[in-house]
Amino acid sequence: MSFGPRIKELRTAKRMTLDQLAAATGSSKSYVWELENKNPPRPSAEKLSAIAAALGVTVDYLLGSDSQSLGDAQDQAFFREYSGLHPDTKRQLREIAKTLGGKRPT
């Protein structure tokens, strides 16, 4: 899947509108539409990073230049965000993960 359709698929899966993704990335609605629909898109590295963060994936996943799965991309994005958290928040998340780790989904 190419860059534009990948952004659109992730955006719609998160139930985000073009306006919402544009606001989250400091872009205009028309710019996000162009990224999703024009070929080839030419976003800056800064915009790529902002879009990846807003969609909860890595830039590599957006670009399709990596063989990583969506789950792996989401995990990496989560761990990057986690690393910048306050130590107390990290502790709380570790406790939650430990509690949830003992439970199996039904």
Secondary structure, 3 states (H helix, E strand, C coil): CCHHHHHHHHHHHCCCCHHHHHHHHCCCHHHHHHHHHCCCCCCCHHHHHHHHHHHCCCHHHHHCCCCCCHHHHHHHHHHHHHHCCCHHHHHHHHHHHHHHHCCCCC
